[in-house]
Amino acid sequence: MPHDELTAAQTAVIDALDEQALVDDLVDLVRVPSITGSDAESELQGRLSHRLSGLGLDVDHWALDLDALAADPDHPGIESERSEGWGLVGTSEGEGEVALVLQGHSDVVPTGDLGLWSAGGPFSREIRGDVLHGRGACDMKAGVAVNLAVATALVRSGVTLTRRFALHHVISEEDGGLGAFATLRRGHRGEVAVITEPTSGHLVVANAGALTFTLHVEGRAAHGSTRAEGVSALEAFWPVHTAIRALEERRNADRPAAFGDNPLPFGISIGRIRAGDWSSSVPDALTAEGRYGVRLGEDVEEARTAFEEAVADACAADPWLRSHPVRVEWTGGQFASGALEGALEGGHPLVDEVRAAIALTAGRQAALAAAPYGSDLRLYTGLGGIPTLHYGPGDVRFAHAPREQVSISETIEVARALAAMAALRLTRPAD
């Protein structure tokens, strides 16, 4: 769209957006193997701290008190072992409440089988045409690079900002949201927030929740040659798995329209199973770990109860499990659902702001959507009381996979839109 439809401030900030530097930052970020809980995660937070200091932002870079956070009754849970964690917030100069938060997470999931990646490996940041490949390219280092680019453009544009902005770089999003939780507990807030997670061009205004569980199934050991003398914990698990599948079908029968054609927005998945300790023995124990989708607006305790009752009913109907019931344990990340209040029902001013910026800079109308995965949105809207949505480059279907990738042109498009949105919000009088 022509610049005469933008304000002078928006034009100046967009003109100050360095697209090549944005791509260079993305490449550099993907190079860092910042797997959740790793030393590289902490090192990346340190590098980003220096970057924010170089922009003249007021930087809060602190070591998380892991013991104190773990003792907090609202602790979101973790799945990866860690010996340290670092929070990072950079805030522009000025008085009054922060008017806009741009948030992104520094951590990425493990790489999986290295043989499934291209020859350069998961952190090779290979560019083919318009696409950058590598672990974290989509989820969500492209979003982090966008946030850095927008902040840099705001600072270097020469535009006088009447209101403040902040960048929140958090850790541990992939396993529960500890970094966002710690940032909010430290007192960092804002009038609104945009999390630049991958959204395929949509505005994601709601997330399903996801609760990590572990099932403990008891069997009876025997020699494999006389297996009828024992009870296989693996076979004992089958009716429970069948019951979980039936529960999943019931919970997804009435799907909100915002999830589009997704047949399982509240999916239940078994991700890891361990059973037995010897090939010629009947396994006497099995543990199954998985994730359990939480419906929009559903109370977490009520969701847990529904799952536990389904498992209990399956046990009551089985001769072995009736006297050896499966034990359910809630472990790891515990993502409640979250939503930008009112956005799906009747709209929200934050949606209007971002939509208008996209229309001006990309010439299209962005649709609203809900995401089937948990995210930091539920902490910002719930614990923080901050109106929050997702808008960022990438397609989540490429995340957590050996084909992870992101479009460079889409990354630039998102940066231009958020630069326009930020310029307008930060130069208008406070509400």
PyMOL commands that set and color helices and strands:
alter all, ss='L'
color gray80, all
select helices_A, chain A and resi 3-5+8-15+19-31+39-54+66-71+114-116+137-156+173-175+178-185+224-229+233-251+257-259+300-316+319-323+349-362+377-383+396-398+408-427
alter helices_A, ss='H'
color red, helices_A
select strands_A, chain A and resi 58-63+86-91+98-105+127-128+131-133+164-170+193-195+203-207+209-218+268-275+285-294+327-335+338-339+368-371+388-390+405-407
alter strands_A, ss='S'
color yellow, strands_A
deselect
rebuild
show_as cartoon
